[in-house]
Amino acid sequence: MQRREFIALLCGAATVWPRVARAQQREKPARLGYVWIGARNSERSTLVGMREGLQQLGYSEGRDFVIEERYAELELERLPNILAELIRSKVDLILSPGNAVTRAAMQATSSIPIIATAPDLLASGFVSNLARPGGNVTGISLTAGAELSQKWLELLKEAFPKVASVAVLTNLHLASAAYLDRIRVASSALGVQPTHFQARDQEELERALVAIAAMQPDGFIVESDPGLISSRLKIIAFAARHRLPSVYGNLDYIPDGGLMAYFTSIVDTWRRLAMYVDKVLKGAKPADLPVEQPTKFELIINLKTAKSLGLEIPAALLARADEVIE
C-alpha cells in the first residue's frame, strides 16, 4: 500500500474517532502490555519511540497510559506464560515487537488488540490483508520486501570489492527465508558465495559463531531480528575479534560498535506505531487499520570501527551515508 493511501484511510477514519473518544472517557490510564524477547536493557528504541509518539499525540504517561513491561530474557518458552499473565492483568492492548512475540500473542488471545512490528506481517500470516488486516493484529511491516537483504549484500560488496564468501546470520522464520532467497540470487551476479547460519536461541547463536569463525568468511551479514538485536554486543564483539567486514539489518548495532547498517529507524517506526495505539484506544478495530510499511531507509557507517579494524570505506559510499560516526 502506498503511504498516501494509508494516510488517506486514517484521515477518513479520523472524522469518526474523536466522537468515539468523547464517548469513552477513561476513569483509569490505559494499560499497554509490552513484551520484549530479550533482557530489559538489551533494547532501547521501541519504547523510546512509543513514549515519544504518544506524548506527541497528547498522552501523558501515568495519567493517560501505563506500559506493563515484560522481558523473556531470550527464553522463548517463557512467552506463553508472560502473555497469559498480561492477559489476566487485563491490559487494553499488547505491543509486540518481532515474529516470536507476535505469534505467541496471537496464540494467547484473539480478542485483545495486538499492535505489532515484524519483518513481514503478511508473509508471516499475522494479517490476511495489508489494507484490511481482518483479525486482532495490525501495525507496521519493517521491511519493504526481500529486496532489503539484497541491498545488504550489495553494500558489503561495494565497500569491500574483494569479498568472495559471506556468512549470513538469521533467525529462522518466513521472512528469513525470503531474505536468503534474495541473497542467493544477488550473490550469483556479485560473485559472492553466501553460507547461512541460524540462531533461534542463545545455544544456536554460540554454535553459529563458532562455525562462522571456523569458516573464516570475507564478510558477515546479520538480519533484522529482535532476538539477534538482543545479542548485538556479543555479535559485534565477535565481528571485531575476527576483523569481519559486517552489515547489520538494524541501526541499533552501529552506536554499539557495528560497522555498517541499512534499515529503517526503529525509534521513528514506534513513534508512528503510537498512532495505532491512539486509534485503538479511541475505539478503532485492528481489523480495519491498514498495515503500514516503511518508506525511508537509512545507511549508517561507523568510521571509528572501520579504522579500528584497519578497513577503508570508499569515499563514494561515505558520501551516500545518512550518518557517519567518526
C-alpha positions in Angstrom: 0.0 0.0 0.0 1.3 3.5 -0.9 1.9 5.9 2.0 -0.6 8.4 0.6 -3.4 5.8 0.5 -2.6 4.8 4.1 -2.7 8.4 5.3 -6.0 8.9 3.4 -7.6 6.0 5.1 -6.5 7.2 8.5 -7.7 10.7 7.9 -11.0 9.5 6.7 -11.5 7.5 9.8 -10.4 10.4 12.0 -13.7 12.2 11.4 -15.4 9.4 13.4 -12.7 8.6 16.1 -12.9 11.9 18.0 -16.6 11.3 18.7 -15.8 7.8 19.9 -13.1 9.3 22.2 -15.5 11.7 23.8 -18.0 8.9 24.4 -15.3 6.7 26.1 -13.6 8.8 28.7 -11.4 6.6 30.8 -11.5 6.6 34.6 -8.1 4.9 34.7 -5.0 5.1 32.5 -4.9 2.7 29.5 -2.7 -0.3 30.3 -0.4 -1.2 27.4 1.3 -4.6 27.6 4.8 -4.8 26.1 6.8 -7.9 25.6 10.4 -7.9 24.5 12.2 -11.2 23.7 15.4 -10.2 25.3 16.6 -8.7 28.6 15.4 -5.4 30.0 18.4 -3.4 28.9 19.0 -5.1 25.6 16.8 -2.8 23.5 16.4 0.9 23.7 14.5 2.1 20.6 10.9 0.7 20.7 9.6 2.1 23.9 11.5 5.4 23.4 9.7 5.8 20.1 6.3 4.7 21.6 6.5 7.1 24.5 7.6 10.0 22.2 4.8 9.2 19.8 2.1 9.1 22.5 3.4 12.3 24.0 3.2 14.0 20.6 -0.4 12.8 20.4 -1.2 14.5 23.7 -0.9 11.5 26.1 0.7 11.8 29.4 2.3 8.7 30.9 0.8 7.8 34.3 -2.3 10.0 33.7 -3.4 8.6 30.3 -1.4 5.4 29.9 1.0 3.0 31.7 3.2 0.4 30.0 3.4 -3.0 31.6 6.8 -4.2 30.5 7.8 -7.9 30.4 11.1 -9.5 29.2 11.6 -13.1 28.1 15.4 -13.0 28.6 15.9 -14.8 25.3 13.9 -17.8 26.6 11.2 -18.4 24.0 9.4 -21.0 26.2 8.6 -18.2 28.7 6.5 -16.2 26.2 3.2 -18.1 26.7 3.3 -17.6 30.5 4.3 -14.0 30.1 1.4 -13.2 27.8 -1.0 -15.2 29.9 -0.1 -13.1 32.9 -0.5 -9.9 30.9 -3.9 -11.0 29.7 -5.0 -11.9 33.2 -4.0 -8.4 34.3 -6.5 -7.0 31.8 -4.2 -5.0 29.6 -6.1 -2.9 26.9 -3.7 -3.9 24.1 -0.4 -5.7 23.5 2.6 -4.0 22.0 4.5 -6.7 20.1 8.0 -6.3 18.5 9.0 -9.2 16.3 7.8 -12.5 15.0 8.2 -14.6 18.1 6.3 -12.3 20.4 3.6 -11.6 17.8 3.0 -15.3 17.2 2.8 -16.1 20.9 0.4 -13.1 21.4 -1.9 -14.4 18.7 -1.9 -17.8 20.2 -2.7 -16.3 23.6 -5.6 -14.1 22.6 -7.9 -13.5 19.6 -9.7 -10.5 21.2 -7.2 -8.2 22.7 -5.7 -5.8 20.1 -2.1 -6.6 19.1 -0.1 -3.7 17.7 2.9 -5.3 16.1 6.1 -4.7 14.2 7.7 -7.6 12.3 9.7 -8.2 9.1 6.6 -9.0 7.1 3.2 -9.2 8.9 1.5 -10.5 5.7 4.1 -13.2 4.7 4.3 -14.4 8.3 0.5 -14.9 8.4 -0.2 -12.4 11.1 -2.7 -10.4 8.9 -4.8 -11.6 6.0 -4.5 -8.3 4.0 -2.5 -5.2 4.3 -5.4 -2.8 3.7 -7.8 -4.8 5.9 -5.8 -7.0 8.4 -9.0 -8.8 9.4 -8.1 -10.0 12.9 -6.8 -8.5 16.1 -3.4 -7.7 14.7 -2.2 -4.7 12.8 0.9 -2.5 12.8 4.0 -1.9 10.6 5.9 -4.4 8.5 9.5 -3.4 8.9 10.9 -4.4 5.5 10.0 -3.4 2.0 10.2 -6.9 0.8 13.1 -9.2 0.4 15.0 -6.6 -1.7 16.4 -5.3 1.6 18.7 -8.3 2.1 19.9 -7.9 -1.5 20.9 -4.3 -0.5 22.9 -5.6 2.5 24.9 -7.8 0.2 25.4 -5.1 -2.4 26.6 -2.6 0.3 29.1 -5.2 1.6 30.4 -5.8 -1.9 30.6 -2.1 -2.8 32.5 -1.3 0.4 34.9 -4.3 0.1 35.1 -5.5 -3.5 37.4 -8.4 -2.7 34.6 -10.1 -0.6 34.0 -13.6 -2.0 32.5 -15.5 0.8 29.8 -14.2 3.2 28.3 -15.7 6.4 24.6 -14.8 6.8 23.2 -15.0 10.3 19.4 -15.2 10.7 16.7 -16.3 13.0 14.7 -18.9 11.0 11.3 -17.6 10.1 9.4 -16.9 6.9 11.0 -13.5 6.4 14.4 -15.1 6.9 13.6 -17.5 4.0 12.7 -14.6 1.8 15.9 -12.8 2.7 18.0 -15.8 2.0 16.4 -16.4 -1.4 17.2 -12.9 -2.5 20.7 -13.0 -1.2 21.3 -16.2 -3.2 20.0 -14.6 -6.4 22.1 -11.5 -5.8 25.2 -13.4 -4.8 25.5 -15.0 -8.2 25.6 -11.7 -10.0 28.1 -10.3 -7.5 30.4 -13.3 -7.5 29.9 -14.0 -3.8 29.3 -17.3 -2.1 26.8 -17.0 0.9 26.6 -19.5 3.7 23.6 -19.4 6.1 23.8 -19.8 9.8 20.7 -19.8 12.0 20.3 -18.7 15.6 16.9 -19.1 17.2 18.3 -19.1 20.8 21.5 -18.5 22.7 22.7 -22.0 22.3 22.3 -21.9 18.5 23.9 -18.5 18.4 27.0 -19.8 20.2 27.3 -22.7 17.8 26.7 -20.4 14.8 29.5 -18.1 15.9 31.9 -21.0 16.4 31.0 -22.3 12.9 31.4 -18.9 11.3 34.9 -18.4 12.9 35.9 -21.8 11.5 34.6 -20.8 8.1 36.7 -17.6 8.0 34.4 -15.7 5.6 35.3 -12.5 3.9 32.2 -10.7 5.1 29.3 -11.0 7.6 25.6 -10.1 7.3 23.2 -10.1 10.3 19.5 -9.9 9.6 17.0 -7.6 11.5 15.6 -10.0 14.2 14.8 -8.9 17.8 16.5 -12.0 19.2 19.7 -11.2 17.4 19.4 -7.5 18.3 19.2 -8.5 22.0 22.6 -10.3 21.5 24.1 -7.5 19.4 27.0 -6.7 21.9 28.2 -10.4 21.6 27.8 -10.3 17.8 29.6 -7.0 17.4 32.4 -8.2 19.6 32.7 -11.4 17.5 32.9 -9.4 14.3 35.6 -7.2 15.8 37.6 -10.1 17.1 37.7 -11.8 13.7 38.1 -8.5 11.9 35.0 -9.2 9.8 33.5 -6.5 7.5 29.9 -6.6 8.5 26.5 -5.2 7.5 23.7 -5.3 10.1 19.9 -5.3 9.5 19.2 -2.8 12.3 20.6 0.7 13.0 20.9 0.0 16.7 24.1 -2.1 16.1 26.1 1.0 15.0 26.3 3.1 18.2 27.5 0.0 19.9 30.4 -0.5 17.5 28.9 -2.2 14.5 30.4 -1.3 11.1 27.5 -0.6 8.7 23.7 -0.9 8.9 20.9 -0.3 6.5 17.4 -0.3 7.8 14.5 1.9 8.8 14.7 3.8 12.1 13.1 1.7 14.9 12.5 4.8 17.0 10.7 6.5 14.2 8.7 3.3 13.4 7.5 3.1 17.0 6.6 6.8 17.1 4.4 6.1 14.1 3.1 2.9 15.8 1.8 5.2 18.6 -0.8 6.4 16.1 -2.3 2.8 16.0 -2.4 2.8 19.8 -4.3 6.1 19.8 -6.9 4.9 17.3 -7.4 1.6 19.1 -7.9 3.3 22.4 -10.4 5.5 20.8 -12.5 2.6 19.5 -11.0 1.5 16.2 -10.6 -2.2 15.5 -7.2 -3.6 14.4 -9.0 -5.5 11.6 -9.8 -2.1 10.0 -6.5 -0.4 10.4 -4.2 -0.9 7.3 -0.7 -2.2 7.8 1.9 0.4 7.0 5.3 -0.2 5.5 8.5 1.9 5.9 9.2 4.4 3.1 12.6 5.6 4.3 15.7 3.6 5.0 18.9 4.8 6.4 22.6 3.9 5.8 24.8 4.4 8.9 28.5 3.8 8.9 30.8 3.7 11.9 34.1 5.1 10.6 35.6 4.7 14.0 35.0 0.9 13.9 36.3 0.8 10.3 39.6 2.4 11.4 40.0 0.1 14.4 39.6 -2.9 12.1 42.0 -1.5 9.5 39.2 -1.2 6.9 38.9 1.6 4.4 35.3 2.6 3.4 35.1 4.1 -0.2 34.6 7.8 -0.2 31.6 7.5 -2.6 29.8 5.2 -0.1 30.6 7.5 2.8 29.1 10.4 0.8 25.8 8.5 0.4 25.5 7.5 4.1 22.8 9.2 6.1 25.1 9.3 9.1 28.8 8.6 9.6 30.1 8.1 13.2 33.7 9.3 13.4 
